Amino acid sequence: MDDDAALPLLRSLLNAVVESGNPFYLEKLEKVGFTDFNSLTIQEFREQCPFTTKEEIAADHRGNPPFGSNLGKPIEAYSRVSRTSGTTGERIMWPDTDSGWGAMVEAWQKIYTMAGVTVGRDRIYFAFSFGPFIGFWTAFEAAAQMGCMVFPGGAAGSSERVDDIIATESTVLCCTPTYAQRLGQLMQDSGQEHGIKTVIVAGETGGSVEEVRVRISRYWNDAVVFDHHGMTEVGPVSAQLPGTSGNLCLLPGFHYGEVIDPESGKEVAEGQRGELVLTTLRRQDSPVLRYRTGDLVRKKYYEIEGSQVLGFEGGILGRIDDMVVVRGVNLYPAAVDSVLCRFPEVENYQVVITSERSMHEVTVFVELGQCSSIEETISAVSESLRNTFALRLPVEIASPGSLPVSEFKAQRWLRQ
């Protein structure tokens, strides 16, 4: 969505926030004198509207438990509550009205269209616990409303899910990139035939990492891997650009996006890396204005349906707070993923980060599957990491099954 198309939606959103008396944002906007939006320009929005941070939201929830004060309606009007996973901070309860939830369902229907999902042909299996996290809840409802046959994995174990995928003749799998690999391993080990043609992944950066995509596709008999990203605070955000692999674009009409320099807060030029900032356009009863997501992206504009849309070359590159500086070298999880996924012998891994006198060191623990020589494999992994990062990183063998495997977000970076 270009600025001209976004501007009336931004004006409408801001007017709705003020008119609703939203306590959280009314105080923020009045504090900086940002309350007149009828003649607002994009430049004025970027210069005058304050950022929103995760820390602010967490503090508001602590002061106004359990749902915070970012509410445009009485709490009785809210019908859904999700909870953030807490992987980057405190767990936060996030309520939605039917209107806000419906907007996220519509966003997922757009994602399915972009992924080529076809009503009447495709059956969708959700390898997701359906717990308190927003995860694939809206994806499930969107598919059902479209008329697709849907199967909730619920509390089933991994082996049971493999059997269910086969029994239901599912053609589309929805889960995290890590769990897609885990299920794919089990499917191959079972020696059974399946009908999965498309794997839609979300929840981690791996879906746009070429090596991860290739690995997932290989496990699922060359299935198409389609990436998506979102978060509780803003809902479904972006999806894989049709006709490409590894690039994401905003879903038109649902968010206004910016990419800023994390230090200065200024917009970066196209082709540069920066932090993704989002304003929700259609979730007005629990909105976020200029929300600093912490996601690191490379800014790129794409043409979609005749409109210019903000996109991210290479997908989500990582999270700013996930970066670890080791002897002057910046390490991101996605970059390590891309190296380790080149080795089919590596079935799982974990990076352990230790600190001493403000200096970080990391050790990479790997679980190996079948390989002709353990020593040669470890040597090859170590050499590939050293060549990629110009850094010698210790690689150690973990016993089979000792490293955590999750259907949700993988806990692969452990700080001690």
C-alpha positions in Angstrom: 0.0 0.0 0.0 1.5 3.3 -1.0 1.4 6.5 1.1 -1.6 8.0 -0.8 -3.7 5.0 -0.2 -2.7 4.7 3.5 -3.2 8.3 4.4 -7.1 8.2 4.7 -6.9 5.0 6.7 -4.4 6.5 9.1 -6.5 9.6 9.6 -9.6 7.4 10.2 -7.6 5.2 12.7 -6.2 8.1 14.6 -9.6 9.8 14.9 -11.2 6.6 16.1 -8.5 6.2 18.7 -9.1 9.7 20.1 -12.9 9.5 19.8 -13.0 6.2 21.6 -11.1 7.6 24.6 -8.5 4.9 24.4 -6.7 5.6 27.7 -3.3 4.3 26.6 -3.0 6.2 23.4 -5.0 9.3 24.4 -2.4 10.0 27.0 0.5 9.4 24.6 -0.9 11.6 21.8 -2.0 14.4 24.1 1.4 14.5 25.7 3.1 15.4 22.4 0.2 17.5 21.2 -0.7 15.1 18.3 -4.5 15.3 18.3 -5.6 17.0 15.0 -5.6 14.6 12.1 -8.0 15.9 9.5 -5.3 17.5 7.3 -2.6 15.1 8.4 0.2 14.3 6.0 2.4 11.1 6.0 5.4 13.2 6.8 3.6 14.7 9.8 2.5 11.2 11.0 6.1 10.0 10.9 7.5 13.1 12.6 4.8 13.7 15.3 3.3 10.4 16.2 5.3 8.8 18.9 6.7 5.2 18.7 5.1 2.4 20.7 7.5 -0.1 22.3 7.0 -3.5 23.8 8.3 -2.2 27.1 5.5 0.5 27.2 2.8 -2.1 26.5 4.2 -4.4 29.2 4.3 -1.6 31.7 0.7 -0.6 30.9 -0.4 -4.2 31.5 1.4 -4.3 34.8 -0.3 -1.1 35.8 -3.7 -2.1 34.4 -4.0 -5.9 34.8 -5.0 -8.1 33.2 -5.6 -6.6 29.8 -4.0 -3.1 29.9 -5.6 0.2 29.0 -5.1 0.0 25.2 -8.9 -0.5 24.7 -11.2 1.4 22.5 -14.4 -0.1 23.9 -15.6 -1.4 27.3 -14.0 -4.8 28.1 -17.4 -6.5 27.7 -17.2 -5.8 24.0 -14.1 -8.0 23.6 -14.7 -11.7 22.7 -11.2 -13.1 22.2 -8.1 -13.1 24.3 -4.6 -14.3 23.2 -1.4 -14.3 25.1 2.1 -13.5 23.8 4.6 -16.3 24.1 7.0 -14.3 26.3 10.0 -15.3 24.2 11.3 -11.7 24.1 9.9 -10.4 27.4 6.8 -10.6 29.6 3.7 -12.5 28.6 0.9 -10.1 27.7 -2.8 -10.7 27.4 -4.2 -9.2 24.2 -8.0 -8.9 23.8 -9.8 -8.5 20.5 -13.4 -7.6 19.5 -15.2 -9.5 16.8 -14.2 -6.7 14.4 -10.5 -6.9 15.1 -10.5 -10.7 15.0 -12.4 -10.6 11.8 -9.8 -8.4 10.2 -7.1 -10.9 11.1 -9.2 -13.7 9.6 -9.5 -11.7 6.3 -5.7 -11.2 6.3 -5.2 -15.0 6.5 -7.6 -15.5 3.6 -5.4 -13.2 1.6 -2.4 -15.3 2.6 -4.1 -18.5 1.4 -4.8 -16.8 -1.9 -1.2 -15.8 -2.3 -0.1 -19.3 -1.4 -2.3 -20.8 -4.1 -4.6 -22.7 -1.6 -7.8 -23.8 -3.5 -11.2 -24.4 -1.9 -12.5 -27.9 -2.8 -9.1 -29.2 -3.6 -6.9 -28.5 -0.5 -7.3 -30.0 2.9 -5.3 -28.2 5.6 -3.6 -29.8 8.6 -2.6 -27.5 11.5 0.3 -29.0 13.5 -0.4 -26.5 16.3 -1.4 -27.0 19.9 -4.2 -24.4 19.8 -3.1 -23.1 23.2 -3.3 -19.4 24.4 -0.9 -18.1 21.7 -2.5 -16.5 18.6 -0.4 -18.7 16.4 -2.6 -20.4 13.7 -6.0 -19.7 15.4 -7.0 -17.0 12.8 -5.5 -19.2 10.0 -7.7 -22.1 11.1 -10.8 -19.9 11.1 -9.9 -18.3 7.8 -9.6 -21.6 6.1 -12.8 -22.9 7.5 -14.7 -19.8 6.5 -13.3 -20.1 3.0 -14.7 -23.6 2.7 -11.5 -25.7 3.0 -11.5 -28.9 5.0 -9.4 -28.3 8.1 -7.8 -30.6 10.7 -6.6 -29.3 14.1 -3.5 -31.1 15.4 -4.4 -30.0 18.9 -2.6 -31.9 21.7 -1.6 -34.9 19.4 1.9 -36.1 19.5 4.2 -35.9 16.5 3.8 -39.5 15.4 0.0 -39.2 15.7 0.1 -36.1 13.6 2.1 -37.9 10.9 -0.6 -40.6 10.9 -3.4 -38.1 10.8 -1.8 -36.2 7.9 -1.8 -39.4 5.9 -5.3 -40.6 7.0 -6.9 -37.2 6.2 -5.2 -37.0 2.8 -4.1 -33.4 3.8 -2.5 -31.4 1.0 -1.4 -28.3 3.0 0.6 -28.3 6.3 0.7 -25.2 8.6 3.4 -25.1 11.4 6.7 -23.5 12.3 9.8 -24.1 10.1 11.5 -26.1 12.9 8.5 -28.3 13.4 8.0 -28.8 9.7 11.5 -30.3 9.6 10.7 -32.5 12.7 7.5 -33.9 11.2 9.2 -34.3 7.8 11.9 -36.4 9.4 9.2 -38.6 11.1 7.2 -38.9 7.8 10.3 -40.1 6.0 11.1 -42.5 8.7 7.6 -43.9 8.6 8.1 -44.8 4.9 4.5 -43.9 4.2 3.1 -41.8 1.3 1.5 -38.5 1.9 -0.3 -35.8 -0.1 1.3 -32.6 1.3 2.0 -30.2 -1.6 2.4 -26.9 0.3 3.9 -26.2 3.7 2.9 -22.8 5.1 5.3 -21.8 7.8 5.3 -19.0 10.4 6.6 -18.2 13.9 10.3 -18.2 13.1 12.7 -16.5 10.6 13.6 -19.8 8.9 10.8 -19.7 6.3 12.7 -17.2 4.2 16.2 -18.8 4.6 16.9 -20.6 1.4 18.8 -23.5 3.1 15.9 -24.0 5.6 13.3 -23.9 2.8 15.3 -26.4 0.7 15.5 -28.7 3.7 11.8 -28.6 4.5 10.9 -29.1 0.9 13.2 -32.1 0.7 11.6 -33.7 3.7 8.1 -33.3 2.2 8.9 -34.6 -1.3 9.6 -31.3 -2.9 6.5 -29.5 -1.5 6.3 -25.7 -2.0 7.4 -23.8 1.2 5.4 -20.6 1.7 6.5 -18.1 4.4 4.4 -15.8 6.5 5.1 -13.7 9.6 3.0 -12.0 12.2 2.8 -11.4 15.9 0.1 -11.1 18.6 0.3 -7.3 18.9 -0.2 -6.6 15.1 -1.8 -9.9 13.8 -0.8 -11.3 10.4 1.7 -9.0 8.8 3.4 -10.3 5.7 3.5 -13.2 3.3 5.8 -14.5 0.6 5.8 -12.5 -2.5 4.1 -14.6 -5.3 6.6 -15.9 -7.8 9.6 -15.5 -5.5 11.2 -17.4 -2.6 12.7 -15.7 0.4 11.0 -12.3 0.0 8.0 -11.1 2.0 5.6 -8.2 1.5 3.0 -6.5 3.7 -0.6 -7.6 3.2 -2.1 -4.6 1.4 -4.6 -2.6 3.5 -3.9 -4.1 6.9 -0.8 -2.2 8.2 1.2 0.9 7.5 4.8 0.0 7.6 8.1 1.9 8.0 11.7 0.7 8.2 13.8 2.8 10.5 17.4 3.0 11.8 17.2 1.5 15.3 19.5 4.2 16.7 18.2 7.4 15.1 14.6 6.4 14.5 14.8 7.8 10.9 13.5 6.0 7.8 16.2 4.1 6.0 16.6 4.1 2.2 15.5 1.2 0.0 18.0 -1.6 0.1 19.1 -0.8 3.6 18.5 -2.8 6.7 16.5 -1.5 9.6 13.8 -2.2 12.2 10.3 -2.8 11.0 7.7 -0.4 12.5 4.0 -1.1 12.1 0.7 0.7 12.5 -2.5 -1.5 12.5 -5.1 0.0 10.2 -8.0 -2.4 10.8 -7.7 -3.5 14.4 -9.0 -0.3 15.8 -10.3 -1.6 19.2 -6.8 -2.7 20.3 -4.5 -0.8 17.9 -0.8 -0.2 17.9 0.6 3.1 16.5 4.2 3.1 15.1 5.0 -0.2 16.9 8.7 -1.0 17.0 8.5 -4.7 16.3 12.2 -5.5 16.8 12.3 -7.3 13.5 15.3 -6.7 11.3 14.4 -6.4 7.6 15.9 -5.1 4.3 13.6 -2.5 2.9 12.3 -3.2 -0.6 9.3 -2.0 -2.6 7.3 -4.4 -4.8 4.5 -4.0 -7.3 1.4 -6.0 -6.4 -1.9 -5.6 -8.3 -0.8 -2.2 -9.6 0.2 -0.8 -6.2 3.5 -0.3 -4.6 3.8 -2.4 -1.5 6.5 -2.4 1.2 8.4 -5.6 1.3 11.4 -7.3 2.9 14.2 -8.7 0.7 15.3 -12.0 2.3 12.3 -12.0 4.6 12.8 -11.4 8.3 16.5 -11.3 8.8 16.3 -11.7 12.6 15.4 -9.9 15.7 17.5 -6.9 16.9 17.5 -8.3 20.4 18.6 -11.7 19.2 21.9 -10.5 17.8 24.9 -11.6 19.7 28.3 -9.9 19.2 31.1 -12.5 19.4 34.6 -11.1 19.2 33.3 -8.2 17.0 31.2 -10.3 14.7 27.4 -10.0 14.7 25.6 -13.3 14.8 21.9 -13.7 14.0 19.9 -17.0 14.4 18.8 -17.0 10.7 22.4 -16.8 9.6 23.4 -19.8 11.7 20.3 -21.6 10.5 21.4 -21.1 6.9 24.8 -22.7 7.6 23.6 -25.7 9.6 20.8 -26.6 7.3 23.3 -27.2 4.5 24.2 -30.4 6.4 21.5 -33.2 6.2 23.3 -35.0 9.0 22.4 -32.2 11.4 19.0 -33.1 12.7 18.8 -30.5 15.5 21.0 -27.9 17.1 21.3 -25.4 20.0 23.5 -22.4 20.4 24.6 -21.8 24.0 25.7 -18.3 24.8 28.0 -17.6 27.8 29.2 -14.2 29.0 32.2 -13.2 31.0 33.3 -9.5 31.6 30.7 -8.4 29.0 32.3 -10.6 26.4 30.1 -13.3 24.7 31.1 -16.7 23.5 29.0 -19.3 21.8 29.1 -23.1 21.5 27.1 -24.9 18.9 25.6 -28.3 20.0 24.4 -30.5 17.2 22.4 -33.8 17.1 23.5 -35.9 14.2 21.5 -38.4 12.2 23.1 -41.0 10.0 26.6 -40.0 8.7 29.6 -41.9 7.4 32.0 -40.2 9.9 31.0 -38.2 12.9 34.5 -36.6 13.1 34.4 -35.5 9.4 30.9 -34.1 9.8 31.8 -32.0 12.9 34.9 -30.8 11.1 32.9 -29.8 8.0 30.3 -28.0 10.1 33.0 -26.1 12.0 34.8 -25.2 8.8 31.6 -23.9 7.2 30.8 -21.7 10.3 34.3 -20.3 10.3 34.3 -19.5 6.6 30.9 -17.8 6.8 31.5 -15.7 9.9 35.3 -15.5 9.9 35.0 -16.8 13.4 36.0 -20.1 15.1 32.9 -21.4 16.9 33.2 -24.6 19.0 30.9 -27.4 17.7 30.0 -30.2 20.1 27.9 -33.4 19.7 24.7 -33.7 21.7 23.2 -37.1 22.4 20.2 -38.0 20.3 17.0 -36.6 21.6 18.7 -34.4 24.2 18.0 -31.0 22.5 14.5 -29.5 22.8 12.0 -29.9 19.9 9.0 -27.6 19.9 5.9 -27.3 17.6 5.9 -23.6 18.5 9.0 -21.3 18.5 12.2 -23.3 18.7 14.4 -22.5 21.7 17.7 -22.7 19.9 19.6 -19.8 21.4 20.2 -20.4 25.1 21.8 -17.7 27.2 23.6 -18.8 30.4 
